[in-house]
Amino acid sequence: MLAMRVSTSSRAADHTARSKGLPVAHYSALGCLLACTLLAGCSMIEKLPGFDTSTPTPAPRIEKPPPSPRPLPPVTILLSDDLPAYSGIADELSTRLTEPTVVISLHGDSDSNAVTPELLQQTDKRPVVAIGPLAAQTATRLTAGQIVFCQVFNYHTLGQGTKHMQGVSFLPPAELQFRAWKKLDPGLQRVGVITGPGHKELIAEARRAARHHGIELIHRTVQSDKEMLYDFKRLTPEIQGLWLLPDDRILSRRVLREIMSYSAKHQHEVVVFHPELLRFGGLMSISSVEADVADQVIAALHAGPRHTGVTANNPLPLKQLRIEVNPKVAQSLDRRSAPQPQVAADAP
């Protein structure tokens, strides 16, 4: 095709030469020279090694690795008491934090001698991790710096000094809890839950999670343990099970025993928040995993005290849960496909 175009151009050049009275050979030689140059150029393009005349492929984009988190300063860990639920998290934190940590227990006493003037001076500018409600309340007296709390269910009652506090959820995600419960009892359709005031966000999230698994969640708000027992007995005919939450404002030891006894008598399921409560007649306990809590605490420490997404009223969610089933209660309720004890599941 290219040679044909050149030949046509040569004839045009001859015609132009004749019209201008110029020698035809002059224009023909020029046309041949141009043709040879184009053809030679085409040959060169075809023979150049590695030359691709197709659409060029863009160079692959090299992703930069995420920056390493900044090293954390020394941290003070404050325990409400020496309970395993608190000390286990402290142990997990101590193994993860690179800088030396100071671990202090209040032994369940807000006026504990552990809070000395020397300690106040030592922790004044250090981040404090408060494990348990008493530790969270006391931590505001220890430092004006960053405070991260965990194992606090009623975090909204901590008071006005929470602007520099960040929290980690007490409970595993509701979606994981109802998924496990539904697996244990596929016929579960109606569940009751009773809390004190101030848990609108928790209940709204739980309702969405329950609905996802075909469960209707019925909620009652009460002011005392007496009201809780009264409302529970009134609620029992409407539900198949009770989701027992760790609200210490409405849950006394006496009421706890009565609820468990009443549930066993009426063949109602009770899902509890700690394995120790299984001996009172709970069907299944769903609790947090110490290592998971420690990971979220460290994430909050890295986020910093001014991070707007992690606050006392917007705690970091957990990602795992621990399940234990009471085999005697499960057998008496004729449940099938019971999860094995000590199963931890990841959140999606």
Steps between C-alpha positions, in 0.01 A plus 500: 500500500786734584672428167175574321477838670856580404436401136198730488708779647763441233245540220380819664854624513547424127186695418617793714841496334351507153261783595791707630739407223740330739682178426290205588804308624557758776157446656508125444832475683359705789195274519717190501716644775194573716360152436828335588523703819145402610553135412834494676336660802228232502762229482688653790188513715421137430855384573570702817522249780249545782300768320126450539268696275193401703345713777760536778422328831522736801767418751374305803416714801726427793311514828696646785486296820300667778715695741591326822299622801681747715658353812288543810636664814506312832146416613341460843245217528242550774285204613173532687571172676713185475229308316620274217279691256714809572844352562480289183466814288785666692724201426416516130578872492832454680616251238404731212628836625869555427560758773496396868154515657388568855209278613299613803196335658245693702383174664139612466556804723470851358709634791767236453846571639637407158422854382789679669634852438806344335272310263305814416825673409624202300184462291423869452615505136476132417212332316284295736311182410212456744357149523159487668258774614678590825830540317335720236352727767828520690713561191368853458678588828827350382566682177383781279639306203362216295279238668377186326247289691363151444273255683257785577140432402337821631766731354251784459488535882868592534415868534623821344871420499486277193612744230851354500379143546461231235324169539496141381170311494418267788295260288585312181297615197129423530499347152748232609305433817166445328668294230636264767166486683311426180741219422436352843123536463388534136140546614579812703265786403436727801759619752465742790761739637475731803734792572521814704471836320753626249552214255307614193793449261573153632138388473459650153807309379380181671156526341655526153725201571213292641275584205774385263474155658120490506472592869275763654670681790266633769658763727395636838665784693488491883648698787581233761552128559146467637358648182717269295367188672143626469533584130680175428214293641247701303711463185553124531175390323598709195856373450701181456815628663666784692814681385656586835725807491752613767310806624602510867249778573208256466660160547559386859612155608155423646317604183746307288428178688123554478516564127700183443269295720186639336642439151586139578152442639335635183753344257629837382848556362734753660814612319746650752805721469753294700575126530470513880127562460445167327494324835190703590315343207602707199472327164799667337758762593632747244794708613793695360845363418783657702738521203233671289431757772874570529528551124218755499646684801832535317315621189333769714837598649641541150196702394589761761291705741382742232373239257134589448395151388590328828347658808348402831156504337615330180714205612700280267314176419645159577557246224484166681295312756537199725214251526437243771190281519347340809452141373247405769274796426541452126401136532199580716383753243558246221729730302710374211816610319640656815831686443800352676630679813771765460424581136617844388346644182616795292265782410438539127 
